[in-house]
Amino acid sequence: MFNKHLMRLNPWLIFVIALTGLLSYPATRTFAVGKPPESRADFAAYKGESFSVIIRGKSGKAWSKSVSLKIIDISEPRSKEGVTEQFSVRFQGPADYPLEKAVYTFEQAKTGRFSLFLEQADADAKGRYYQATFNLLK
């Protein structure tokens, strides 16, 4: 029924609707109940939990996959003259799939989607370890 009415719409309107994401595949759309982590305390609440990290193809290639990263540590906060709060969050991921230093989209049912810049910090037989560093104004 929806498709029948859609065919009667102006082609420009269809183009605008497609650009806004209203016609995107439903499996890729998520509606979070919670909010993305924005502070050290927020990340500490998710310590030990896993997040799906969406990896997109390079150079405009239309593919994506996801890997699971688990929060294993949140550093103690450091304060610079009481104005900023500095801390880092360490994640553990699979040993067989390295991630490059880049911005990645994280997703979890409790937080929805959010982006973080990750860089690899270490690797061992158990997996690869990544770090996101924060320098937040208080």
PEKACOR-V365459 format. One line per field, one symbol per residue. phi: phi as a letter, one per 20 degrees, with the letter a starting at -180 (. if undefined). psi: psi as a letter, one per 20 degrees, with the letter a starting at -180 (. if undefined). A space follows every 50 residues. Layout:
phi: ???
psi: ???
//
This chain:
phi: .ffffffeffgffffffffenfdffgfeecceeecffcbffffffdgned cededdfelmfebbbccdddfdacfffdddlmeccdbcddddcffecfdf faecedbbgfdmdbdcedcfdabbfeqddccddccdfe
psi: gghghhhiqphhggggghhijijqphhipqoqgaqqpirghghhhjpiqq qppppqqrkjpmqqrqrppppiqpqqqppokjhqpprqppqpaqhjnqpr orpqpqpqhhibqrqqpqqphrqahhaqpqpppqnqq.
//
